[in-house]
Structures are given as structure tokens and as C-alpha cells.
């Protein structure tokens, strides 16, 4: 739940040094608060002091927090110690593997880009608004015309090549273009089918 930062009480805590908050502030700027802070029912801070201070430094007025029913000092101290000792940093190998994966996601290969485009082409059908769905369905219907257009282009190219009106290079180019048109048309046919099924 969202809590007004001004209402949060910070009692005496084990951690005195907040350390460098710049990287944490940058993370909050880019991604928001990934893990809520923890408060008790009196809005006393249990865990997340550095996150809270970073949010304050950014000028936040509210912060996401989970509220738990704990009041006795022993449990509060145990929870603060547990939260700060049980965290495990990534090993060097894990960091390298993580950043390698991130680099691949940011700079995918051509095949991956094609795969992602096809995946994105078919996703979001159920989530789109009714108006967007109608617009996408209309566009898909229009693109179905590419299938007969591609077939005609193949037939015309074959006739012209047979009669030596066009060169081999032009014939190959026209056939390649026709295949691309047919594939796009078929993809839109599949997309249109999904639209119809999702409307049932």
C-alpha cells in the first residue's frame, strides 16, 4: 500500500551508515521501488531504511510499503538484523552471466529480432481495446490482398522470364518479393483468425 513518507517513524536502528545512495536513487528513478519497505501498524520502519532515504532524496512524498503486525522490540530488532544479513549478493560468475544475458536482450541477433517481431505481432490481441481490435482486424483484412498479389506476381514473372522479357536477376527478385508478400498475407490471415476466436 502507498504510505505518506512524512508519517513513517524511524526509531533507533542498528544501521547508522546509509552508505552511497546514488546507485539506489538511480535505480528508483529508472524502475521505481521494486521491493516495498516494511512498517508495523504504527508506521514504524522495520526494513528498507536505505530505500526510504533514497526516496526522500528524490523528493517522493509517498512510498509503497507492506504493513505487518509486530510491536515488541525483540522481534523488530530480529527482523532488522535478518533483513540485512540474509541478503546474498550475486557472485562474479552470476553477474557476468546476468550482464551477458542483458546485452543479448538489448542487442538481439537478426533471427531473434524476426522472432520477437512475429511474437509481438500476435500478442496483445485479447488486451487491446475494442476500438483497437477493430482497427487491427481491418488492417489484417486489407493485408490479406497481398496473398493473391504475390501469386499474380509469381505467375507474371514466370511468363515474362519464359519469353525472355526479363533477366534471371529480375525474375529472382520478383519471386522473392512475391514470397514476402504471400508470407505477410498469411501472417495476417492467422492474426485475423485469432481476432475472430478471441471475439467468441
Residue, then its C-alpha position, 0 to 999 in steps of 0.5 A: x500500500x502507498x504510505x505518506x513518507x512524512x508519517x513513517x517513524x524511524x526509531x533507533x536502528x542498528x544501521x547508522x551508515x546509509x552508505x552511497x545512495x546514488x546507485x539506489x536513487x538511480x535505480x528508483x528513478x529508472x524502475x521505481x521501488x521494486x521491493x516495498x519497505x516494511x512498517x508495523x501498524x504504527x508506521x514504524x520502519x522495520x526494513x528498507x531504511x536505505x530505500x526510504x532515504x533514497x526516496x526522500x532524496x528524490x523528493x517522493x512524498x509517498x512510498x509503497x510499503x507492506x504493513x505487518x503486525x509486530x510491536x515488541x522490540x525483540x522481534x523488530x530488532x530480529x527482523x532488522x538484523x535478518x533483513x540485512x544479513x540474509x541478503x546474498x549478493x550475486x557472485x562474479x560468475x552470476x553477474x557476468x552471466x546476468x550482464x551477458x544475458x542483458x546485452x543479448x536482450x538489448x542487442x538481439x541477433x537478426x533471427x531473434x529480432x524476426x522472432x520477437x517481431x512475429x511474437x509481438x505481432x500476435x500478442x496483445x490481441x485479447x488486451x487491446x481495446x475494442x476500438x483497437x481490435x477493430x482497427x487491427x482486424x481491418x488492417x489484417x483484412x486489407x493485408x490479406x490482398x497481398x496473398x493473391x498479389x504475390x501469386x499474380x506476381x509469381x505467375x507474371x514473372x514466370x511468363x515474362x522470364x519464359x519469353x525472355x522479357x526479363x533477366x534471371x536477376x529480375x525474375x529472382x527478385x520478383x519471386x522473392x518479393x512475391x514470397x514476402x508478400x504471400x508470407x505477410x498475407x498469411x501472417x495476417x490471415x492467422x492474426x485475423x483468425x485469432x481476432x475472430x476466436x478471441x471475439x467468441 
